């Protein structure tokens, strides 16, 4: 399947230029680019839409150029902003560049052959003002620039001359990449449409030998219309020191039911047919959420951290599909819960089986202080082992309750202990 068709099938495409021509153009390996301005030392989940599009494009045989905007960050993109961005110091921008470069390499092969990592400060910082006015600015119409959404939206609140130049600089990026790297396609968020089209027009006016193309991605919101990538505590960052893998996992685990299929298509690499099956009407939507959360965490933080986050969440809140009824190609099915999570453990001599009741075991595990408290917990359906509700507080605990010599004993939703049998 053609790369553009893959992106359309998974919901990545909002707008594109030269629709038929671009599809044909991508029938062979091409170079494309997306820019990431280092306005912070980490990207957040909103950046995963362009990143995952790059992953699909590279998997289809195309060559990505990830542009770190060390030059454009010194100006600030007004797109989607109601006021001027905070000016960053040279030192801040340099530090931010390092963090973003490391993150992009987690998703893409950027070895200089299969993919490239380039900083646009390499050509923007040496650019003289007079040269820019004569060689670049002469090709721009102020009247046309004023019609761009990023400019129009700011006319009431005010747009600085500094920001007004951003479109010119981004357009120049495209011209340089097409001229120096045969990069024929620029991709970006839907708020970048004006900047992308300006770049295509500059390439035409500068009489580049190849046609330039553009694609934009939709602005992602959740089903309630809220901006994607935010939680009650703020941005969900890709840097584990700013958003832990467990918090990252829980962000995806808690998405609304109606968002699961769309987010699976965008933020995982699972096959489309499998996603359709996992999210069809009547399916176990909470298991689909676990798979979404696991896969998104695995792609960003790796297999081990994803397994640990999943196991920790299961230990706290239970598992949506403990018997593994729902079939999936996700490696979530290989996670050994007891090994993946760090949870408090209690040793239980096998000889005690048949003598301890569930109420006794809660006291031994220090999850309750008295038998009376344990009995009230169980009778209120707050006592579980694994995902099974304990029905009778005076029932004896036996070997059948354990799996491989282990049992997760729960008291309510947030307290639990791993009970391990010893000889």
Secondary structure, 3 states (H helix, E strand, C coil): CCHHHHHHHCCCCCEECCHHHHHHHCCCCCEEEEEECCCCCCCEHHHHHHHHHHHHHHHCCCEEEEEECCCHHHCCCCCCCCCCCCCCCHHHHHHHHHHHHHHHHHHCCCCCCCEEEEECHHHHCCCCHHHHHHHHHHHCCHHHHHCCHHHHCCCCCCCCHHHHCHHHHHHHHHHHHHHHHCEEEEEEEHHHHHHHHHHHHHHHHCCCCCCCEEEEECCCECCCCCECCEECCEECECCCCCCCHHHHHHHHHCCCHHHHHHHHHHHCCCCHHHHHHHCCCCCCHHHHHHHHHHHHHHHHHCHHHHHHHHHHHHHHHCCCCCCCCCCCCCHHHHCCHHHHCCCCEEEEEHHHCCCCEHHHHHHHCCCCCCHHHHHHHHHCCCEEECCEECCCCCCECCHHHCECCEEEEEECCCEEEEEEEEC
